[in-house]
Amino acid sequence: MGGGGGVDGGEPVSRHKGKFSAMVICWILGFGSLISWNSMLTMGDYYYHLFPNYHPLRMLPLVNQLFSFGTTAILTYNESKINTRWRNISGYLLYFLSTFLLIVLDVATSGRGGLGSFVGVCVIVAVFGAANALVQGGMIGDLSFMLPVFIQSFLAGLAAAGTLTSGLRLITKAAFEKSENGVRKGAMLFLAISTFFQLFCILLYTYFFPKLPIVKYFRAKAALEGSKTVLGDLAAAGIGTQKEPHEDSVKQIERLSNKQLIYQNIDYALDLFLIYALTLSIFPGFLYENTGEHRLGTWYPLVLVAVFNIWDLISRYFPLVKFLKIESRKWLMIATLCCFLLVPAFYFTGKYGDQGWMILLVSVLGLVNGHLTVCVLISAPRGYKGPEQNALGNILGLCIVSGIFAGVALDWLWLIGKKNAF
């Protein structure tokens, strides 16, 4: 690589130029990759109005994560052969089309519920799951061989999608609460904003991100270490690759297999699986259906979702402060296991506690979810070559999706013993 030259030894690319721009774009790409799904979760009261008998905020996450898990597993197995550029662009394009189709479906049915409409929403949510698998695994893998702050920015953007949609939901509820079809108007506004951001992300990733000097530097470095997934982005950035020398260099570089990477990072994998299994077993289904009635009335679940998202976002910046960053693998595992004390705490608070205690517990859940996620994902890739970091990023992305899938399945257990639950 020498002094930071390109893959073909041509014009050098800077290792530092464009760092701030890359951080901002990573944040926006993270935001865009979850805003559509978070919009659906945040406007859950609209779907409970349309489909009161189908447990929408339990059924829709289950459908979403079923397809997300299956697609992520396939992509992770084949990650070394997949063009990351087209993977991420395809994911954002699917998000754009499926979010727009939600608006079309609602207009076509005039905002009426029923089984047919619910099946249509489930199909679109399944597409969301495939899009999530394409984008999040692709982006985490891609950013794993760049600066840790890029992953942190991307993960902060993911959390910001939830925070912004929660804030907007509270505003739209206040604005439209007394108007006819007020809940529906708020929901359509959410979907319109989400559709715009998906299009914006497609343009950012396609035309701007690959051309940043610091991004070109790390992708060129990964290519020289044997990565084939970055070649599409390098070509889009105007960095040529000489095929024969590159192929010879790939033969000389031995990379760890996925099995070896999993073995060496099994504790990180378990951390992420357990964190998201816990979080999604509570959020959002438990918050909508198992917290009882309180003084906040119909605002109560919306406030709980907003509180979770706010602390999830804030805590994703904690690892930037050195003494708050957990780097010890042992302490990461201990912290993760301690989080399961929240399960009985939520059970007894939901049954006997008031809204103040529930808001406190939701704050803690958001805090540990965001903080531990960032600590794991910026620590795990250190010490590996570019292709291995990309593979490990995909593997850890699969662990997150696996945990989410387990969590949304476990969330149904809260309905046991509840009257008219099924």
QUICORUR-V146222 format. One record per backbone hydrogen bond with DSSP energy under -0.5 kcal/mol. CO is the residue of the C=O (numbers start at 1). NH is the residue of the N-H. If there is no record, write none. Layout:
CO;NH
CO;NH
This chain:
1;4
1;5
4;13
6;9
16;19
17;214
18;22
19;23
20;24
21;25
22;26
23;27
24;28
25;29
26;30
27;31
28;32
29;33
30;34
31;34
31;35
32;36
34;38
35;39
36;40
37;41
38;42
39;43
41;44
43;46
43;47
44;48
45;49
46;50
47;51
50;114
51;54
51;56
55;58
55;59
56;60
58;62
59;63
60;64
61;65
62;66
63;67
64;68
65;69
66;70
67;71
68;72
69;73
70;74
71;75
72;76
73;77
74;78
76;79
78;81
78;82
79;82
82;84
83;87
84;88
85;89
86;90
87;91
88;92
89;93
90;94
91;95
92;96
93;97
94;98
95;99
96;100
97;101
98;102
99;103
100;104
101;105
102;106
103;107
104;108
105;109
106;111
107;110
109;112
114;118
115;119
116;120
117;121
118;122
119;123
120;124
121;125
122;126
123;127
124;128
125;129
126;130
127;131
128;132
129;133
130;134
131;135
132;136
132;137
133;137
134;138
135;139
136;140
137;141
138;142
139;143
140;144
142;145
143;146
147;150
147;151
148;152
149;153
150;154
151;155
152;156
153;157
154;158
155;159
156;160
157;161
158;162
159;163
160;164
161;165
162;166
163;167
164;168
165;169
166;170
167;171
168;172
169;173
170;174
171;175
172;176
173;177
176;179
179;182
181;185
182;186
183;187
184;188
185;189
186;190
187;191
188;192
189;193
190;194
191;195
192;196
193;197
194;198
195;199
196;200
197;201
198;202
199;203
200;204
201;205
202;206
203;207
203;208
204;208
204;209
205;210
208;211
209;212
212;216
213;217
214;218
215;219
216;220
217;221
218;222
219;223
220;224
221;225
222;227
223;226
228;231
229;84
229;85
230;234
231;235
232;236
233;237
234;239
235;238
238;240
241;243
242;246
243;247
244;248
245;249
246;250
247;251
248;252
249;253
250;253
252;254
253;255
257;261
258;262
259;263
260;264
261;265
263;266
265;269
266;270
267;271
268;272
269;273
270;274
271;275
272;276
273;277
274;278
275;279
276;280
277;281
278;281
278;282
279;282
279;283
282;286
282;287
284;288
285;288
285;289
286;290
294;297
296;299
297;300
299;303
300;304
301;305
302;306
303;307
304;308
305;309
306;310
307;311
308;312
309;313
310;314
311;315
312;316
313;316
314;317
315;318
315;319
317;320
318;321
320;322
321;324
321;325
322;325
325;327
328;332
329;333
330;334
331;335
332;336
333;337
334;338
335;339
337;340
338;341
339;342
340;343
340;344
341;345
342;346
343;347
344;348
345;349
346;350
347;351
348;352
348;353
349;353
354;358
355;359
356;360
357;361
358;362
359;363
360;364
361;365
362;366
363;367
364;368
365;369
366;370
367;371
368;372
369;373
370;374
371;375
372;376
373;377
374;378
375;379
376;380
379;382
381;384
385;389
386;390
387;391
388;392
389;393
390;394
391;395
392;396
393;397
394;398
395;399
396;400
397;401
398;402
399;403
400;404
401;405
402;406
403;407
404;408
405;409
406;410
407;411
409;412
410;413
411;414
412;415
413;416
415;418
418;421
